[in-house]
Amino acid sequence: MKLKLFFFLSFILFIHTHAQSYIFGKIISESGTEMQDVNVVNIRTDEIVVSNRDGHFMISGRQGDELRFIKAGYERLTKIVSQENTESPMNIRLVRQTIQIPEVEIKQGLTGNLKIDSKLYNKPQKVEKLLKEMDRYISQKSDPRILAARPGEFVQPKGEGFSIGKVKNKWDDVDLMKYIRASLGDDYFTNLKIEKPLIEHFIYYVFAGGFERKKILKYGFCSDADLNRFQRFVLTRISSYRAPQTQR
C-alpha cells in the first residue's frame, strides 16, 4: 500500500512539474507608454510572440526560462522567469538605445580658392604669376558679340525647365537591406536563430516573400513603422526559411 501511494504521489509531482504554463506581462517604455510590436522570445522553446497595442504579451514558459525582449531602437532586455512570474504578471520596461556621435577631427584642407590655397601651402612663384594673369584676364570685359546668337540660329528661351522621363528610386534593395540590418542590429537576427553569414540572405528572402517596399525605395526613407512592419513580416517567413535547413 505504501509503495502504491509513493508511485501515485510521484506521478502527481511529475505532472505538476511538466505541466504547460504561460507567462503574462506588460511592456512599457521608460516614459511609461505601452509598447506595441515588441518581440518576446523564449530561448528554451524558440517560441516568439509580439506584444499587442496595450503592451501585453503571453508566452508559454516555466520557472528558469530565459525570455528576451527585442525592439528596434531599444536596448535588448533578458529576463529569467522566477516563481513569482509564473503566478503574477511580469512588468517589463525597455530603455531607448543611446546613439553615440563619433568625434570629428577638423583639419585644415584645400578651400577651393586658388588664392587662399596657394598662400596656405606656400606655392612657388610660378603659381603666383599665373594667379595674377588670371585676375587680369577675368577683369577684362568680354565682347557681347562673342556670346550672341548667329543669324538664323535657334536660341533656347529662358525658363524654369522641366524633367522628362521616369524618376528613379533613391534606394534599391541593397540600400534597404543595409539600413534594416544596421537599424535592427545583428543581435535581432541571431536571437531568431539566423547565423550572421546568413543575415543578408534572410533579409532578401523576406523581401522576396512579398514585403511591400515601393515607397521606401522611391523616397529613400524607412520609418519606424516600416521597421515594425518588417519585423511582423519576419514572423511569417521565419518558419519556412528554417525548414530547408532542418531537412538538411
Secondary structure by P-SEA (a helix, b strand, c coil): caaaaaaaaaaaaaaaaacbbbbbbbbbccccccccbbbbbcccccbbbbbcccccbbbbbcccbbbbbbbccccbbbbccccccccbbbbbbbbbbbbbbcbbbbcccccccaaaaaaaacccaaaaaaaaaaaaaaacccccccccccccbbbbbbccccccccccccccaaaaaaaaaaaacaaaaaaacccccaaaaaaaaaaaaccccccccccccccaaaaaaaaaaaaacccccccccccc
